Amino acid sequence: MNLLVIGSGGREHALVWKLAQSPHVTRLWCAPGNAGIAQERLVRNGEPVQCVPIGAEDLPRLLAFAQEQRPDLTVVGPDNPLAMGIVDLFQERGLRIWGPNRRAAQFEASKVFSQQFMEKYGIPTARGAVFTDPAEARKFAVALGGRCAVKADGLALGKGVLICRSVPEAERAIEEVLVKKAFGEAGRRVVIQELLEGVEISLHALCDGTTAKLFPTSQDHKRALDGDQGPNTGGMGTYSPAPFLDEAGLAEARRCILEPWLRGCAAEGIDYRGILYPGIMLTREGPRVLEFNARFGDPETQVYLTRLENDLLELLEASVSGSLGRIELRWKPAASVCVVMASAGYPGSYARGKVITGLDAAAARPDTKVFHAGTAWRDGQIVTNGGRVLGVTALGRDLPSAVAAAYAAVERIHFEGAHYRRDIAARALNVQSP
């Protein structure tokens, strides 16, 4: 089969790396890809993955390329093309594509849609309300004592959620989003939710329209600095499995979140085929959904796909064809840890073009894979080309050994201004220690 993967980040590198291992894949393009993706080769025939210089949001050119090359399946990585309707566009032209259509992608593209859907179908979430008027928004925030999450309705590169713990903080957040338009059109409406307390984890489920197969747990680290300090980012590292939700807890999450979600989709005529990624807060009252995402998390993809034993292409094919119910997901018992190395200044402004050294030394370590996120080739060298640059990922027989392996690989890689969190999985290690 010939495949086209859309995207250029660490998530897409992990998808390409795993798909390249499938014996079914004979040719693989990635648009636009990155320097690491360009180094991958197919297991079946040794052919290199071909990076195509077309942006992930350039739907007309992506369509033209697909109509010319006729891939057997297109795999969409990022959220924006899904929200823009790339799945609908390709399907209307008779092209097979994996990912939620525009209507289904609303679960991520609109916090308002998601909040109202959860309330309608009894999916446990935070108490919240929708606002366009700053004064009304402030009143609600004051009623919550300022302890709230102010969420831009639309997509905002993973940075559209402002956590507030006081009335002044909430008022500043509302001013930023609704008045100063910090997130542009994405902040035309806001959802304000009560602030939930507990442990946050990431759940993922592969869906085929009627069936949802739940993944093991993982935990992302959104804040830029150790100890969950600093601004929110797209994710500074993750690990799987997370010890905070056992098999009984996963079964409870399926019963109270996934099952009513599936019933709601059926009632609303939403044909959801792709990954559903709910962010979950484990509260004293049980699991609560913080938000829904309509694609693989990044960097969660890196730890999931290093643990996944199934052929990923076969899973995506079953998701598209509606035959997922006949497949069992299989996972390595090992733990996986991903540490993100970022550019100086991220998630704010940052420079590009810094030469990266030590990649071969890191990759030579056993059970280690360096996934590229923001990288490019320049004058025969790999250089930084984004805020999150690399996702250094390692497997271990248990979480402590996976953590040690990931950081041992990180220490071999260097570029000017590199920064990373040094406490990925620390909370889990504290739970597991005697």
Summary of the structure (lengths in Angstrom):
residues: 434
radius of gyration: 20.8
end to end distance: 49.6
largest distance: 62.6
contacts: 1600
relative contact order: 0.13
helix: 34%
strand: 28%
